[in-house]
Amino acid sequence: MDWLDRLNEAMHYIEKHLEDDIDEAVLARLTLCQSGMFQRIFFIMTDMTLSEYIRRRRLSMAAMELVSGRARVIDLAMRFGYESPDAFTVAFKKLHGVTPSAARAAGVPLKAWPPLAFTLSIKGVEQMDYRIEKKPMIKLAGKQLLTSNNQEQQFVSIPAFWETSHFDGSIDQIRQYCRCEGGHLNGCMLGVCSDMQDNGSFLYTIAVEYNDQPLPPGLVVMTLPEVTWMIFSCRGPMPDAIQQTWKRIMTEILPASPYRHAGSPDMEVYSQGDGNSADYYSEVWIPIVEK
C-alpha cells in the first residue's frame, strides 16, 4: 500500500467514525506515522488542521440532517460530540452563518464540505532540486517553543518566536554556539520541528549545529538521529517560498517517490543573506525511510 492509499484509508476511517470517537492509534497504524506527525503532514497538504476538517465534516452532515427535518438539535449535538446544544449552536453558526433552527427554513444557504480524498498531482511545471544524503547523528543547540498544528497558532507563534528571538538577542546568543567548521550544516541557522504529540503540539527549535561549548540557561541541546535525508533546495523570499516548497514536497514529490517521512525531526536550513530577497537560498531537510 503506497502513501496516498494510506492517507485515503485514514480518510475513510474518519468518515466512518464522524459520529463517535476517532482513535489516534488507528490513524497512526493506517498512515505508518505518529498521530502528531500525520496531523502536521495533513496541515501542510491541505492548509487546514485535521481537527478543523473533522469539525467541518460533522457540521456539514448535521446541516443536511436539519434540512431533511429528520433530527432534533439536541440529538445532533450529542451525535457529533458536542457537550451541549448551545456549544453545537455556536459551532454551527460559526461555519454556516445561521443557527441550527434557522437552517431548517427553505432557501437558507448552507455550506457543504465533502469527504476529502488525496490524489497524486503531476504538474511538471517547475522542477524541484533535491539530493539524498545519509548523515550521522547531529547535535544541535538552540531555544525551544512549544507550539501546535493549530492553524492560527502555528502561523502566528513561530514567526513571533523568530521576531522575539532577534529582538531580545537570543539569535546572536545561539550563533555563539555554532559549529561553523567541520560540521554538516555550514554554520546555518535552523528551524527544527520535533516531538509531535497526539494532541497536535510539537516543539519548534531555533538552532545551530552545536560546538559543544557549555550552554547558558535558556538554551538546550537536542540530537538528530543518524538518518537518510531528502534535502530540497528553495529560492525566494521567506516565508512564502519555503511554505510552497513544503506543499510541493508533500503533495507532488513524496507521494510519487519510494520514500516516506521517517517521523524523526525535520528542519528548515536558512543561509545567511536577505530573507526578503527573490534569490534567497534555503533548504528543507526531511528524514526518509523506504515505503
Beta strands, then each sheet from edge to edge (+ up, - down):
strand 1: 130-135
strand 2: 138-148
strand 3: 189-194
strand 4: 201-209
strand 5: 220-224
strand 6: 227-235
strand 7: 259-261
strand 8: 266-270
strand 9: 281-290
sheet 1: 1+ 6- 9+ 7-
sheet 2: 1+ 6- 9+ 8- 3+ 4- 2+ 5-
end
